[in-house]
Amino acid sequence: MATTTAGMAPRPMTGEEKKVIFASSLGTVFEWYDFYLYGSLAAIIAKQFFGGLDPTSGYIFALLAFAAGFLVRPFGAIVFGRLGDMIGRKYTFLVTILIMGLSTFVVGLLPSYASIGIAAPIILVALRMLQGLALGGEYGGAATYVAEHAPQGKRGAYTAWIQTTATLGLFLSLIVILGCREVLGADFDVWGWRIPFLVSILLLGVSVWIRLTMNESPAFQKMKAEGKTSKAPLTESFGQWKNLKVVILALVGLTAGQAVVWYTGQFYALFFLTTIAKVDATTANLFIAVALVIGTPFFIFFGALSDKIGRKPIIMGGCLIAALTYFAVFPALLQYANPALVAAQKSVPVVITADPAQCSFQGSPIARDIDFTSSCD
């Protein structure tokens, strides 16, 4: 279970290892900032780029566009993982950060649906997919880079810092959005929402500078010097069943559950408060920001604990806690955030009647108008 060597006292972290963790984490925080700006501003994105739909449908398609970034993340991990095996982690980092930063900056310049019609959501989804590709390579690459610097028995504690970057990136995006809202007021929803995206070009410059100061990991340098780097990593990973089943288990059995827990608890909670519970955006952002500050230290705690008791108990315990609490947490959020709405739903239930014969699949993310001509529509 634990990977520490018996009788060997853990040594303190060296200056080089601290630099590796700091540089890798800071660059990845900026990548997550870019990725989560879209999610943090989903309600505004829906109005700006899916204006041909009613508000509810617009929210749904805004979330689907957010999901497009997730669909391509595994491909990004494959492509940039292969690139990392060929040219090293450092230069792969530079490629991913450039793709992410430039894609985010372009979103800040992208004309709305009212200006260029259906081209706006199409370009937006394409940019989201580029972001997903970049993040797929960045996050896995950063974790690998730090793990290759970690001493025996400290891998969980070291890579836990990378796990904090997603939370810190979301936190940073919320802080920038709150600042812009406070300064711009009503103008934020009109044009000020673009500023957090445009600011990413500054973070891109800092990230590139940080990554240029980093050295290649010693483990990769050793493998390269000894000629032990894989000549066909994709074939070895996906072409052999003994390796492929491990990949499938990791994707479906481990990371899929972790992703549901994380994005439901942090990202969707914000969306739920603003769109379902009707909490004003500033208050909802503050609530989530405080929750992130409280929760972030536990990444480090449980990462270090996994070095002592193993990874599996930590993963299983986290998923179990989420399964037991999420179904109670969100009704409670609604009850305490907007009790009048809950009371209204109970006292005046909504009944919908439609003729099944008139029902058909309906819904286009780029439609200018939807004709609600039948009872089913």
The 8 nearest C-alpha neighbors of each residue, nearest first, counted from 0:
[[1, 309, 308, 2, 307, 310, 306, 305],
 [2, 0, 307, 306, 309, 308, 3, 152],
 [1, 3, 152, 306, 0, 4, 151, 307],
 [4, 2, 152, 1, 151, 5, 306, 153],
 [3, 5, 7, 6, 2, 152, 151, 8],
 [6, 4, 7, 3, 8, 2, 1, 152],
 [5, 7, 4, 8, 3, 9, 152, 2],
 [6, 8, 5, 4, 9, 3, 10, 152],
 [7, 9, 10, 6, 4, 5, 3, 11],
 [10, 8, 7, 11, 152, 153, 3, 151],
 [9, 11, 8, 12, 13, 150, 7, 153],
 [12, 10, 13, 9, 8, 14, 16, 150],
 [11, 13, 16, 10, 17, 14, 15, 150],
 [14, 12, 16, 15, 17, 11, 10, 18],
 [13, 15, 17, 16, 18, 12, 19, 11],
 [14, 16, 18, 17, 13, 19, 12, 20],
 [17, 15, 19, 13, 18, 14, 12, 20],
 [16, 18, 14, 20, 15, 19, 21, 13],
 [17, 19, 15, 21, 16, 20, 22, 14],
 [20, 18, 16, 22, 17, 21, 23, 15],
 [19, 21, 17, 23, 18, 22, 24, 16],
 [20, 22, 18, 24, 19, 23, 25, 17],
 [23, 21, 19, 25, 24, 20, 18, 209],
 [22, 24, 20, 26, 21, 25, 141, 19],
 [23, 25, 27, 21, 161, 26, 22, 20],
 [26, 24, 28, 22, 27, 23, 21, 29],
 [25, 27, 206, 29, 23, 28, 24, 22],
 [26, 28, 30, 24, 29, 25, 164, 23],
 [29, 27, 164, 168, 25, 31, 30, 26],
 [28, 30, 32, 26, 27, 31, 168, 33],
 [31, 29, 27, 33, 32, 28, 34, 26],
 [30, 32, 168, 34, 28, 33, 29, 165],
 [33, 31, 168, 29, 35, 30, 172, 34],
 [32, 34, 30, 31, 36, 35, 103, 29],
 [33, 35, 31, 32, 36, 30, 37, 130],
 [36, 34, 38, 37, 32, 33, 169, 31],
 [35, 37, 39, 38, 33, 172, 34, 32],
 [36, 38, 35, 40, 39, 41, 34, 65],
 [39, 37, 41, 35, 40, 36, 65, 266],
 [38, 40, 36, 37, 41, 35, 173, 172],
 [39, 41, 37, 38, 43, 42, 44, 36],
 [42, 40, 44, 38, 43, 39, 37, 45],
 [41, 43, 45, 44, 40, 58, 46, 274],
 [44, 42, 46, 45, 40, 41, 47, 188],
 [45, 43, 41, 47, 46, 42, 48, 40],
 [46, 44, 57, 49, 61, 42, 43, 58],
 [47, 45, 43, 50, 44, 49, 48, 42],
 [46, 48, 44, 111, 45, 50, 49, 112],
 [47, 49, 112, 111, 120, 45, 50, 44],
 [50, 48, 45, 57, 51, 46, 52, 47],
 [49, 51, 46, 52, 48, 47, 112, 45],
 [52, 50, 367, 368, 49, 366, 365, 53],
 [53, 51, 57, 50, 56, 49, 54, 368],
 [52, 54, 56, 55, 57, 51, 50, 369],
 [55, 53, 57, 56, 58, 52, 46, 45],
 [56, 54, 58, 57, 53, 59, 52, 60],
 [57, 55, 59, 58, 53, 54, 52, 60],
 [56, 58, 54, 45, 60, 55, 52, 59],
 [59, 57, 61, 55, 56, 45, 60, 54],
 [58, 60, 56, 62, 57, 61, 63, 55],
 [61, 59, 63, 62, 57, 58, 364, 64],
 [60, 62, 58, 64, 45, 63, 59, 57],
 [63, 61, 65, 59, 60, 64, 66, 58],
 [64, 62, 60, 66, 65, 61, 59, 67],
 [63, 65, 67, 61, 66, 62, 124, 60],
 [66, 64, 62, 63, 67, 68, 61, 38],
 [65, 67, 63, 69, 68, 64, 62, 70],
 [68, 66, 64, 70, 69, 65, 128, 63],
 [67, 69, 131, 128, 127, 66, 70, 71],
 [70, 68, 72, 66, 67, 71, 131, 65],
 [69, 71, 67, 68, 72, 66, 73, 131],
 [70, 72, 74, 69, 73, 131, 132, 68],
 [71, 73, 135, 131, 75, 132, 69, 74],
 [74, 72, 76, 75, 71, 135, 77, 70],
 [75, 73, 77, 71, 76, 72, 78, 132],
 [74, 76, 132, 135, 72, 136, 78, 73],
 [75, 77, 136, 135, 73, 74, 80, 79],
 [78, 76, 74, 80, 75, 79, 81, 73],
 [79, 77, 75, 81, 80, 76, 74, 82],
 [80, 78, 82, 136, 81, 76, 77, 75],
 [79, 81, 83, 77, 82, 76, 78, 136],
 [82, 80, 84, 79, 78, 83, 77, 85],
 [81, 83, 79, 85, 80, 84, 86, 78],
 [84, 82, 87, 88, 80, 85, 81, 86],
 [85, 83, 81, 82, 87, 86, 80, 228],
 [84, 86, 82, 83, 87, 81, 228, 230],
 [85, 87, 83, 84, 82, 90, 88, 91],
 [88, 86, 83, 84, 89, 85, 90, 91],
 [87, 89, 83, 91, 90, 92, 140, 215],
 [88, 90, 92, 91, 87, 215, 93, 210],
 [91, 89, 93, 92, 88, 87, 94, 86],
 [90, 92, 94, 88, 93, 89, 83, 95],
 [93, 91, 89, 90, 95, 94, 96, 88],
 [92, 94, 90, 96, 91, 95, 97, 207],
 [93, 95, 91, 97, 92, 96, 98, 90],
 [96, 94, 133, 98, 92, 97, 93, 137],
 [97, 95, 99, 93, 98, 94, 100, 92],
 [96, 98, 100, 94, 95, 99, 101, 93],
 [99, 97, 95, 101, 96, 100, 102, 133],
 [98, 100, 130, 96, 102, 97, 101, 133],
 [101, 99, 97, 103, 203, 102, 98, 96],
 [100, 102, 104, 103, 98, 99, 97, 105],
 [103, 101, 105, 99, 104, 100, 126, 98],
 [102, 104, 106, 100, 101, 105, 196, 33],
 [103, 105, 197, 101, 107, 196, 106, 102],
 [104, 106, 108, 102, 107, 103, 109, 101],
 [107, 105, 109, 103, 108, 104, 102, 196],
 [106, 108, 193, 196, 105, 104, 197, 109],
 [107, 109, 105, 106, 110, 104, 193, 197],
 [108, 110, 106, 107, 105, 111, 119, 123],
 [111, 109, 114, 108, 119, 115, 112, 113],
 [110, 112, 47, 114, 48, 113, 119, 109],
 [111, 113, 116, 48, 119, 114, 115, 47],
 [112, 114, 111, 116, 115, 50, 47, 48],
 [115, 113, 111, 112, 110, 116, 119, 118],
 [116, 114, 112, 118, 119, 113, 111, 110],
 [117, 115, 112, 118, 113, 119, 114, 111],
 [116, 118, 365, 119, 120, 112, 121, 115],
 [117, 119, 121, 116, 120, 115, 122, 112],
 [118, 120, 112, 117, 122, 121, 111, 116],
 [121, 119, 123, 48, 122, 118, 117, 124],
 [122, 120, 118, 124, 123, 119, 125, 117],
 [123, 121, 125, 119, 124, 120, 118, 126],
 [122, 124, 120, 126, 121, 125, 119, 127],
 [123, 125, 127, 121, 126, 122, 64, 120],
 [126, 124, 122, 128, 123, 127, 121, 129],
 [127, 125, 129, 123, 128, 124, 102, 122],
 [128, 126, 124, 130, 68, 129, 125, 131],
 [127, 129, 68, 131, 125, 130, 126, 67],
 [130, 128, 126, 132, 131, 127, 133, 125],
 [131, 129, 127, 99, 133, 128, 132, 134],
 [130, 132, 68, 72, 128, 134, 129, 133],
 [131, 133, 75, 72, 129, 135, 130, 134],
 [134, 132, 95, 130, 136, 131, 135, 99],
 [133, 135, 137, 131, 136, 132, 138, 130],
 [136, 134, 72, 76, 75, 132, 133, 137],
 [135, 137, 76, 79, 75, 134, 133, 139],
 [138, 136, 134, 140, 135, 139, 95, 141],
 [137, 139, 141, 140, 134, 136, 135, 142],
 [138, 140, 142, 141, 137, 136, 143, 135],
 [141, 139, 143, 137, 138, 142, 136, 144],
 [140, 142, 144, 138, 143, 139, 23, 137],
 [141, 143, 139, 145, 140, 144, 158, 146],
 [142, 144, 146, 140, 141, 145, 147, 139],
 [145, 143, 141, 147, 142, 146, 140, 216],
 [144, 146, 148, 142, 147, 143, 158, 141],
 [147, 145, 143, 149, 148, 144, 154, 142],
 [146, 148, 144, 145, 218, 149, 143, 216],
 [149, 147, 145, 146, 216, 150, 16, 144],
 [148, 150, 146, 154, 147, 153, 157, 145],
 [151, 149, 153, 152, 148, 154, 147, 146],
 [150, 152, 153, 3, 149, 2, 154, 4],
 [151, 153, 3, 2, 154, 306, 150, 4],
 [154, 152, 156, 155, 151, 150, 149, 157],
 [153, 155, 157, 149, 156, 146, 152, 158],
 [156, 154, 302, 158, 303, 306, 157, 153],
 [155, 157, 303, 302, 159, 153, 154, 158],
 [158, 156, 154, 159, 155, 160, 153, 149],
 [157, 159, 160, 161, 155, 156, 142, 154],
 [160, 158, 302, 162, 299, 156, 161, 157],
 [159, 161, 158, 163, 162, 157, 299, 24],
 [162, 160, 158, 159, 164, 163, 24, 142],
 [163, 161, 159, 160, 164, 165, 298, 158],
 [164, 162, 160, 161, 166, 165, 167, 298],
 [163, 165, 28, 167, 161, 166, 162, 168],
 [166, 164, 168, 167, 31, 163, 169, 28],
 [167, 165, 169, 168, 164, 163, 170, 291],
 [166, 168, 170, 164, 169, 165, 171, 163],
 [169, 167, 32, 28, 31, 171, 165, 170],
 [168, 170, 172, 166, 167, 171, 32, 35],
 [171, 169, 167, 173, 168, 172, 288, 166],
 [172, 170, 168, 174, 173, 169, 167, 175],
 [171, 173, 169, 175, 32, 170, 174, 36],
 [174, 172, 176, 170, 171, 175, 177, 284],
 [173, 175, 177, 171, 176, 172, 178, 170],
 [176, 174, 178, 172, 177, 173, 179, 171],
 [177, 175, 173, 179, 178, 174, 180, 172],
 [178, 176, 180, 174, 179, 175, 173, 181],
 [179, 177, 175, 181, 176, 180, 174, 182],
 [178, 180, 176, 182, 181, 177, 183, 175],
 [181, 179, 177, 184, 183, 178, 182, 187],
 [180, 182, 178, 179, 184, 183, 177, 281],
 [181, 183, 179, 180, 184, 178, 187, 177],
 [184, 182, 180, 186, 187, 181, 179, 185],
 [183, 185, 180, 186, 181, 187, 182, 179],
 [184, 186, 187, 188, 183, 189, 180, 191],
 [187, 185, 189, 183, 184, 188, 191, 190],
 [191, 186, 188, 192, 185, 189, 183, 190],
 [187, 189, 186, 190, 192, 185, 191, 43],
 [190, 188, 186, 187, 191, 192, 185, 47],
 [189, 191, 192, 187, 188, 193, 186, 194],
 [187, 190, 192, 193, 194, 186, 189, 188],
 [193, 191, 187, 190, 194, 188, 195, 189],
 [192, 194, 107, 191, 196, 195, 190, 197],
 [193, 195, 197, 196, 192, 191, 198, 107],
 [196, 194, 198, 197, 193, 175, 192, 176],
 [197, 195, 107, 194, 193, 104, 198, 199],
 [196, 198, 104, 194, 199, 107, 195, 200],
 [199, 197, 195, 200, 196, 201, 194, 202],
 [198, 200, 202, 197, 201, 196, 203, 104],
 [201, 199, 203, 198, 202, 197, 104, 100],
 [202, 200, 204, 203, 199, 198, 205, 197],
 [201, 203, 199, 205, 204, 200, 206, 29],
 [202, 204, 200, 206, 201, 100, 205, 199],
 [203, 205, 201, 207, 202, 206, 208, 200],
 [206, 204, 202, 208, 203, 207, 209, 201],
 [207, 205, 203, 209, 26, 208, 204, 202],
 [206, 208, 210, 204, 209, 205, 203, 211],
 [207, 209, 205, 211, 206, 210, 204, 212],
 [210, 208, 206, 212, 207, 211, 22, 205],
 [209, 211, 207, 213, 212, 208, 206, 93],
 [210, 212, 208, 209, 213, 207, 89, 93],
 [213, 211, 210, 209, 208, 214, 22, 207],
 [214, 212, 210, 211, 215, 209, 89, 19],
 [215, 213, 216, 212, 89, 211, 19, 217],
 [214, 216, 89, 217, 88, 213, 220, 87],
 [215, 217, 219, 218, 144, 147, 220, 214],
 [218, 216, 220, 219, 221, 215, 148, 147],
 [217, 219, 221, 216, 220, 147, 222, 148],
 [220, 218, 222, 221, 216, 217, 223, 87],
 [221, 219, 217, 223, 218, 222, 224, 216],
 [220, 222, 224, 218, 219, 223, 217, 225],
 [223, 221, 227, 219, 225, 224, 220, 228],
 [222, 224, 226, 220, 225, 221, 228, 219],
 [225, 223, 221, 226, 222, 220, 227, 219],
 [224, 226, 222, 223, 227, 221, 228, 220],
 [227, 225, 223, 224, 228, 222, 221, 229],
 [226, 228, 222, 225, 223, 229, 224, 221],
 [229, 227, 222, 223, 226, 230, 84, 85],
 [228, 230, 232, 231, 227, 84, 235, 85],
 [229, 231, 232, 228, 85, 227, 84, 235],
 [230, 232, 234, 229, 233, 235, 81, 236],
 [233, 231, 235, 229, 234, 236, 230, 81],
 [234, 232, 236, 235, 231, 237, 81, 238],
 [235, 233, 238, 237, 231, 236, 232, 239],
 [234, 236, 232, 233, 238, 237, 239, 231],
 [237, 235, 233, 242, 234, 243, 232, 238],
 [238, 236, 243, 234, 239, 235, 233, 242],
 [239, 237, 234, 235, 236, 240, 243, 233],
 [240, 238, 242, 241, 237, 235, 243, 236],
 [239, 241, 243, 242, 244, 238, 237, 236],
 [242, 240, 239, 243, 244, 245, 236, 238],
 [243, 241, 245, 240, 236, 244, 239, 246],
 [244, 242, 240, 237, 246, 245, 241, 236],
 [243, 245, 247, 246, 242, 241, 240, 248],
 [244, 246, 248, 242, 243, 247, 249, 241],
 [247, 245, 243, 249, 244, 248, 250, 242],
 [248, 246, 244, 250, 249, 245, 251, 243],
 [247, 249, 252, 245, 251, 246, 250, 244],
 [248, 250, 253, 246, 247, 252, 251, 245],
 [251, 249, 254, 247, 248, 253, 255, 252],
 [252, 250, 255, 248, 249, 253, 247, 254],
 [251, 253, 248, 249, 250, 255, 254, 256],
 [254, 252, 249, 255, 256, 251, 250, 257],
 [253, 255, 257, 250, 256, 258, 249, 251],
 [256, 254, 258, 251, 257, 253, 250, 259],
 [257, 255, 259, 258, 254, 253, 260, 252],
 [256, 258, 254, 260, 255, 259, 261, 253],
 [257, 259, 261, 255, 256, 260, 254, 262],
 [260, 258, 256, 257, 262, 261, 263, 255],
 [259, 261, 257, 258, 263, 262, 264, 321],
 [262, 260, 258, 264, 263, 259, 265, 257],
 [263, 261, 266, 265, 264, 259, 260, 258],
 [262, 264, 267, 260, 261, 265, 259, 266],
 [263, 265, 261, 262, 268, 260, 266, 267],
 [266, 264, 262, 268, 263, 267, 261, 269],
 [265, 267, 262, 268, 269, 263, 264, 270],
 [268, 266, 263, 270, 269, 271, 265, 262],
 [269, 267, 271, 265, 266, 270, 264, 263],
 [270, 268, 272, 267, 271, 266, 283, 273],
 [269, 271, 267, 273, 268, 272, 274, 266],
 [272, 270, 268, 275, 269, 274, 273, 267],
 [271, 273, 276, 269, 278, 270, 274, 275],
 [272, 274, 278, 277, 270, 271, 280, 276],
 [275, 273, 277, 271, 272, 270, 276, 42],
 [274, 276, 271, 277, 272, 273, 270, 333],
 [275, 277, 272, 333, 278, 337, 274, 273],
 [278, 276, 273, 274, 275, 272, 279, 337],
 [279, 277, 273, 272, 276, 283, 280, 336],
 [280, 278, 282, 281, 273, 283, 277, 272],
 [279, 281, 283, 282, 273, 284, 278, 272],
 [282, 280, 284, 283, 279, 285, 177, 180],
 [281, 283, 285, 284, 280, 279, 286, 278],
 [284, 282, 286, 280, 285, 281, 278, 272],
 [285, 283, 281, 287, 282, 286, 288, 280],
 [284, 286, 288, 282, 283, 287, 289, 281],
 [287, 285, 283, 289, 284, 288, 282, 290],
 [286, 288, 290, 284, 289, 285, 291, 283],
 [287, 289, 285, 291, 290, 286, 170, 284],
 [290, 288, 292, 286, 291, 287, 285, 293],
 [291, 289, 287, 293, 288, 292, 294, 286],
 [290, 292, 294, 288, 289, 293, 295, 287],
 [291, 293, 289, 290, 294, 295, 288, 296],
 [294, 292, 290, 291, 295, 289, 296, 297],
 [293, 295, 291, 292, 297, 296, 290, 298],
 [294, 296, 297, 292, 298, 291, 293, 163],
 [297, 295, 298, 299, 294, 300, 293, 292],
 [296, 298, 300, 299, 295, 294, 301, 302],
 [299, 297, 296, 301, 300, 295, 159, 302],
 [298, 300, 302, 159, 297, 296, 301, 303],
 [301, 299, 297, 303, 302, 298, 304, 296],
 [300, 302, 304, 303, 298, 299, 297, 305],
 [303, 301, 155, 156, 159, 299, 305, 304],
 [302, 304, 156, 301, 300, 305, 306, 155],
 [303, 305, 301, 307, 306, 302, 300, 308],
 [306, 304, 309, 310, 302, 308, 307, 303],
 [307, 305, 1, 304, 303, 155, 309, 152],
 [306, 308, 1, 304, 305, 309, 303, 2],
 [309, 307, 305, 1, 0, 306, 304, 310],
 [308, 310, 305, 0, 1, 306, 311, 307],
 [311, 309, 305, 313, 312, 314, 308, 306],
 [310, 312, 314, 313, 309, 315, 305, 316],
 [313, 311, 315, 314, 310, 316, 309, 308],
 [312, 314, 316, 311, 310, 315, 317, 305],
 [315, 313, 311, 317, 316, 312, 310, 318],
 [316, 314, 312, 318, 317, 313, 311, 319],
 [315, 317, 319, 313, 314, 318, 312, 320],
 [318, 316, 320, 314, 319, 315, 313, 321],
 [317, 319, 321, 315, 320, 316, 322, 314],
 [320, 318, 322, 316, 321, 317, 315, 323],
 [321, 319, 323, 317, 322, 318, 324, 316],
 [320, 322, 318, 324, 319, 323, 325, 317],
 [323, 321, 319, 320, 324, 325, 318, 326],
 [322, 324, 320, 321, 319, 325, 326, 327],
 [323, 325, 321, 327, 326, 322, 328, 320],
 [326, 324, 328, 327, 321, 322, 323, 329],
 [325, 327, 324, 328, 329, 323, 330, 322],
 [326, 328, 325, 324, 329, 330, 331, 323],
 [329, 327, 325, 331, 330, 326, 324, 332],
 [328, 330, 332, 331, 327, 333, 326, 325],
 [331, 329, 333, 332, 328, 327, 334, 326],
 [330, 332, 334, 328, 329, 333, 335, 327],
 [333, 331, 329, 330, 335, 334, 336, 328],
 [332, 334, 330, 336, 331, 276, 335, 337],
 [335, 333, 338, 331, 332, 337, 336, 330],
 [334, 336, 332, 333, 337, 338, 331, 330],
 [337, 335, 333, 334, 332, 276, 338, 278],
 [336, 338, 339, 340, 333, 334, 335, 276],
 [339, 337, 334, 341, 340, 335, 342, 336],
 [340, 338, 342, 341, 337, 343, 334, 344],
 [339, 341, 343, 338, 342, 337, 344, 276],
 [342, 340, 338, 344, 343, 339, 334, 345],
 [343, 341, 339, 345, 340, 344, 346, 338],
 [342, 344, 340, 346, 345, 341, 347, 339],
 [345, 343, 341, 347, 342, 348, 346, 340],
 [344, 346, 342, 343, 347, 348, 341, 340],
 [345, 347, 343, 344, 342, 348, 341, 349],
 [346, 348, 344, 345, 343, 349, 342, 350],
 [349, 347, 344, 345, 346, 350, 343, 351],
 [350, 348, 347, 351, 344, 345, 346, 352],
 [349, 351, 348, 352, 347, 353, 344, 345],
 [352, 350, 349, 353, 375, 374, 348, 354],
 [351, 353, 350, 354, 374, 375, 355, 349],
 [354, 352, 375, 374, 355, 351, 357, 358],
 [353, 355, 356, 357, 375, 374, 358, 352],
 [356, 354, 358, 357, 353, 375, 359, 374],
 [355, 357, 354, 358, 359, 375, 353, 374],
 [356, 358, 355, 354, 375, 373, 359, 374],
 [359, 357, 375, 355, 356, 376, 360, 354],
 [360, 358, 361, 357, 375, 376, 356, 355],
 [361, 359, 362, 358, 376, 363, 375, 357],
 [362, 360, 359, 363, 376, 369, 358, 370],
 [361, 363, 364, 360, 369, 56, 366, 52],
 [362, 364, 366, 365, 361, 52, 369, 60],
 [365, 363, 366, 60, 49, 362, 52, 120],
 [366, 364, 117, 363, 367, 51, 120, 49],
 [367, 365, 363, 368, 51, 364, 369, 52],
 [368, 366, 51, 365, 52, 369, 50, 117],
 [369, 367, 51, 366, 370, 52, 53, 365],
 [368, 370, 371, 366, 52, 367, 362, 51],
 [369, 371, 372, 368, 376, 373, 361, 367],
 [372, 370, 376, 373, 369, 374, 375, 368],
 [371, 373, 370, 376, 374, 375, 369, 357],
 [374, 372, 376, 375, 371, 357, 358, 354],
 [373, 375, 353, 376, 354, 372, 357, 352],
 [376, 374, 353, 358, 373, 357, 354, 355],
 [375, 371, 373, 374, 372, 358, 361, 370]]
